[in-house]
């Protein structure tokens, strides 16, 4: 999985924000309650959005899907808590994007999480690279519409991260 630059992230966020919507994902049927999802379900979810989604990693209890915008920037959706069935039935989706955290302090990340993010959390690794992530718990049952709302909020958080990191120097 490669890290994406702030410029690529901006292009992805613009592209993703305009393509992922209930209308584009054809959410016009009666709500269906789902308690699990497969990685193929995630791939199919993005099929009509102009984004490319493919399974990039599979383990015994999780699969990871890479979702890529036409700009080449990507984020990931990992289906976790999976059973041993084929296809796997997974009770949680974890979305994450990797970003270059060079020049960003832990205090700035904490401020972004507190002031700018809707559903996501962010952290910096010891190597200075950052992760913006969220979890969508399916166990207990949610609607496809809820999953789409959560994904939409996550994509808004990518926009918020880009805006916060692009705003120039910040006081500590």
Secondary structure, DSSP 8 states (H G I E B T S, - for coil): ---B-HHHHHHHHHHHHHH-STTTTT--S---EES-B-HHHHHHHTTTTT-EEEEEEE-SSEEEEEEE-TTS-EEEEEEEEE-SSSS--EEEEEEEEEEE-TT--HHHHHHHHHHH-SS-EEEE-TTSEEEEEEEEE-TT-EEHHHHHHHHHHHHHHHHHHHHHHHS-----
